Amino acid sequence: LAAKKERFPGWDGGLHGRGDQRADALFFAVTQPFPGSGAEGHGLFQPYPDQPGKFYARWGLYGPPHDSAPPDGSVPKWEGTPEDNFLMLRAAAKYLGAGGVGALNLADPKCKKLIYKKAQPMTLGKGTYSEIGGPGMIDAKFYPKVPDHAVPINFKEADYSYYNDTEWVIPTKCESIFTFTLPQPQELNKRTGGIAGAGSYTVYKDFARVGTLVQMFIKKLGYHALYWPIGWGPGGCFTTFDGQGEQGRTGAAIHWKFGSSQRGSERVITDLPIAPTPPIDAGMFEFCKTCHICRDVCVSGGVHQEDEPTWDSGNWWNVQGYLGYRTDWSGCHNQCGMCQSTCPFTYLGLENASLVHKIVKGVVANTTVFNSFFTNMEKALGYGDLTMENSNWWKEEGPIYGFDPGT
């Protein structure tokens, strides 16, 4: 440490010699031990002190080891402007594996409408137990006990978030929502004959990892961080309101960079002040009115059929009360990915996209006159062509994690 200070005058090594509190927080997030690394572990799984070899899951609402820094003040609060705090979180989240990022102001009554009125127990697992994997895998239990029935989500003055058999409470001091999405491997998604399922589902294993690491990073800055992957509300609305994208014909959000080949938006509620990111108008919502490519390739016919968006989905389990597109998920081929991989916007932002694609992006954002022409050209040139042939994929040296380098 002395040698570093001598070589770099003015450098502050902080509490542990790694730098300021941000550096400590990032180090803390990525170095938490996992099962098998000792009873002191605070990673995704926490060992039972009285049951050697068994662990309980600690991702989710509270995360390890609690939903905020210790109340004794041993972890000071990081002091930064809301704008700088967003940039800090963006840098950390992208490093930890996030694709796109955004933020919303939960103090805004309109933003509160995005939160479900009730929490469903299925979002964390019914009752006390939630098995992970099969025989020989980790015997995981959720802690504390999850209610076995729906309970209201309430905003209250409270030091900590908590839930019990009558309610789930979000402290009113938690006025920020940090969101992130994860891209999917575009090439694998196109191969709908079998291995496409690996492309569609690859992000789910990463949501728990990235979300928990972001959660731990925020807590080491001295703030609350409540991560509940699918429990707060429909993911697409958060992505739309925070400017990461716009709602598309499939009912999910189309990201301005990753197109339809992404999933999220994952949400971390926190009392760390974060500047919200505004919504965008990139012409994608309007483009979907005349495109229909995803609708035409859908094998189940579940993608929104009418040209225009509607206020009512016709299904009780699909959220009502907003003007948008909706997919009939009851018939959705979960391991398909055809609608995502054929979406024109999935290819507009890739590294190998041609100059004309960049021009198309700019034109679509400003006028709808050429939308039908662009759709027909997309079909004619076959950018989103699907394939049932998988053998060639096994012979190719693909990019890391299957993601196009441009992402």
N, C-alpha and C positions, 0 to 999 in steps of 0.2 A: 504494500500500500504506500509506503514511504517512497519507494522507487517510482511509482506511478505519479505521485504528486510532484516529485522532483522533475520528471520528464514532461508532465503536462501541468504547468503552473495554472492555478485557478480552478483546477478540477476538484469537484466535491465527491468524495467516495461514498458519502451517505453512511447509513447505519451499518452496512455489511461490506462496504468496500466495493460495491458493484456499480454505484452511481446513485442517482436520486431515487425517490420512492417509486417512480414509474419502472425503473430498472428492476428494483426489488420485486415489484408486483408481477412483472412478466416472468422473472426467474421463478417466483413462487408458483405461478400458474403452470409452467411447463415441467417442473421438477417434482410434482407431488407423486409420492409412491403409489404403486398399484398393488393388487393382491400378491402376497408372497414376499413383500418387502419389509414386513415388520408390523407390530401392533400399533405403531405410531402413525400408520398411513392415514392420509386424508384425501385420497384420490377418488376415483369414480365409485369405488367399493370400499366400505369400511369393515374391518374384521370384527367379528363378535368376540369380546374378551373372554366369554365363558364357553365358546364353541370353536375350538381350533379348526382352521381350515374352511370355515364358513364366513360369508361376508354378506352385508346388506347394502343395497343400492343407495347411493347418496347424491345422485344427480337429481334434477327436478327443482321443486319449489325452493327448498332451503339450500341445498348444496352443502359441501363440506367446508368448515365444520359447523357453521351456523349461517344465518342469512345476513349477517353484518359483521363488522369488526368487533372485537371484544368490547363490552360496555365500560371497561376500566380505562379506556383511552390509550391502551398500549399500542394501538395502530392509529397514528394521527390521520386526519383527513387531508387528502391531497387538495391543494388550493389552486384552482385554475379557472379561467373564464369558461362559460358554456361552449363557446366556439372552439377554444383550444382543447377542451375536454372531448369534444366530438372527434377532432383530428387525432387525438391521442388514442381514443377507442378504435377508430378506424384503422390506425396503424397496427395496434395490437391484435385486433380481430382478424385482419387480413393475414398477418403473420401466423396466427393460430389456425388458419384454414378457411376463414369466411370468404365468400365470393363478393357479393354486393353488401353494402351496409347503409343504414338510414337511422333516423331518430324521430320520435314524436313527443309532443307535450301532453302528458297525461292530466295536467291540471286543466286543460281545455275540455269543457263539457262535451264538445263534439267528439273528442278523442275517447272519452269514457264510454261513448255509445258503441265503440268497437269491442268492448269487453263483454263477454257473456254475462247474463244475469245470474246464471247458476253454473256451478262447476259439476262436471260429470265425473263420477268415480273411475270410469274406464280410462281416463286420461293418465292416471297413475297406477292403475291396477286395483281390482276389487278387493275389499277387505284388507287383511294384513299381508297376504302373500302375493307375490308376483314372480312366477318362475322365469328364469332367463336361461334359454338354451334347453337342451335335453338331458338325458341321463349322463352323469359325469361332469356336467357343467356347473357353474356357480349356483349355489342355493341362495338366491337373493330375496331379501324381504325389504319392503318399503318401510321407512321409519320417519316420523311416527306413523301410527296406524292411519290408513286412508278410509274415509267414510264409505260405506257401501250403498249410499244413496246420494242423489243430487242435493247440493246445499247452495244457498245464495253466496255470491261474491260481493262483499261489502267493502267500502272505503271508510276507514275509521282512523281517528287519532290513536296511534299506537307506536310503541318503541320498536316492536318487531312484528313481522308478518306471522300469522298463525292460522291453523285450521283445526276444526273439530267436527263433531257430528251435527252441528247446527249452522256453521258458516265458515267461509274462507275470507280472511281479512287482509286487505292491502293497506299499509299505512299511508295516510294522506300526504305525508312528506315525500313519498316516492312519486315524483312528478315527471319522470323521464322514462321513455321506452326506447331501448337500443335494439335495433333489428338487424338481422343478417340473413342472407340467402346462401345456398350452396349450388354451384353449377353441376350439371350432369355431363358425363362423357358423351359427346355428340355422336361419334361413330358407332359406339355400342348401341345407342338408342335406335339407330336406323335398322339394326339387325333384329327384326321382330320375330325371327324364326325360333328363338330360344334364349340366346344369351342377352337379349335386350333387357330382360328382367334384372340382370346384374347392373345394368346402367341406370335403370329407374330407381333401384333400391339402394344403390351404393351410398347415397347421401344420408340415409337414416342412421347408419352406424356413426356417421360423423357429426350429426346434430348433437347427440349427447356429449360427444367429446369436445367439440368446439364450444358449445353452449356452456358447458361446465368450466372450461378453461377461461372463457370470457368472464364468467361469474366469479371465479376465484381471483382474476386480475382486478376486478372492480372492488371486491371485498378487501384486498390487500391495500387498496387506496384509502380504506377507512369508511366505505359506504355499503349500504344494503345492495344486494343483487338477487333478485328473485327470478329464477329461470324455470319456466313451466312450458315445455315444448309445444303442446297443442291445446293447452287448457284455457288461455286467455280469450281467444276468439278466432274467427276464420283468418288464416294466414294471409290470403291474398289481399284483404282490405288494408292490412298494415303496409304491405309492399306498395300498394297504390297510393296511400295517403302520404307516405314518407318519400315519394319520388323515385323509388327504385325502378318503377315500371308502371304499366297500366293493365287493367283487367283485359283478358283476351277471351276469344270465343270458347275456349275449353273451360272457362270458369275460373281458371288460375291466372296469376299475374304473368305478364310478359316483361321480362327485364330489359332495360334499355341497352344492355351490353350482351347478356347471355341469351336473350330471346326467351323462348319457351322451355329451353333445356336447362331449367334450374328449379329448385324447390325451396320452400320457406313461405313466409318469412318467420324465422325464429325470433322470439321476443324475450328480452331481459329487462324487467322493471327495476328501477333503481332510484335512489335519492341523490345520486351524483348529477349535478346540473349539466345538461347536455342541450346544445342548441338544436332545435328541430330542423329537419331537412324538408323543403317544400315539395309538393306534388309537381308532376311534369305533364306536359301535353306534347307527346312525341308523335301523335297521329295514329298510334297503334290501335286504340279502342275503335276509332272510326274505320281503320283499315279492315278490321275483322268483320264489319258489316257486309263487305262485298267479296272477301277472300274465299272463305268456305273450304280451303284445302284440308284443314284438320277435320272438318265435318265429313268430307267426302272419303277420307281414308279410314275413319273410325269403324272398326269391325262390329262394334256393338250398337252403333247408331245413337250413342248416348250424348255426343257433343251437341251443343245448342243448335237446333235445326233452323229456326227462323232467321231471316236476315237481321232484323232489329232486336236489340236487347229488350228484356221485359222486367216488370216489377215483381212478378210472382213466378216462382219456379214450378209450382204445381205439386211439389213434394214437401211434406212437413219437415223433413230432415235437411232440406236445403234452404239456407237462410233467405227470408223474404225481405221486402221493404227497401230494396235498392234497385236502381235501373242498371241491369247488367246481363251478362251471359251466364248460363248455368249448364253444367253437365249432369246427366243422370248417372250418378256414381254407382247405383245399384247394378248396372250392367257393364260398368267399366272393367276392361281387361287390365287388371292392375299391373301385370308384368309386360305391358305392351310398349308404351312410349311412342306409338306411331304419330299421335297428334303433336307431340312435342318436337319430334325430329323433323317433321315435314313443315313446320311453321317457318315462313320466310324470314322472320326476324331472328331465328336461331342461327342463321348463317351470315347475317349482315355484319356482325361484329367480330367475326373470326379473323385470325391472322392472315389466312390465305384468301380472304375476300377480295374481290377485284375492286378497282376504282369505281366502277358503276354501282356497286353495292353501297359504297359510302355516299354516292350521289343520291341513290334511292332513299337512303335514310333521311337525308336532309329534305328531300322533296316531300316525302310522306308526312314529315313533321309540320309542313307549312300549307299543304293543299291536298284535297282528296281527289282532284281531277284525274290523276294518273293511276289511281289505286287498282282499277280493273286491269289496266295495261300491265302493271308490274306483276300482278297475280298470274296473268297468262304467260308472261315471260318466265316466271318462276317455274311454271309447269312445263313449258316447252324446253327449257334448258336443264331441267331435272336436278336442281340443286338438292332437293329434299327426297330424292328417290329412295324407296325402301328396298330392302333385300332380304330374302329368306336364306341366303347363302352365308354360312358362318366360317367355312373352312379357311378362307383367305385371311381372316382376322387373326387366326392362330399362327400364321406365318409372318405376320408383320411386326416390326418393332415400333410399337405405338408410343405416344407421349406419356409422361408420368401421370399416373392415375387415369389415363385415358382422356384427359382434358386437352383441347386444342391449345397450343402454346399462346395463342392470342388472348386466352382468357386469364 
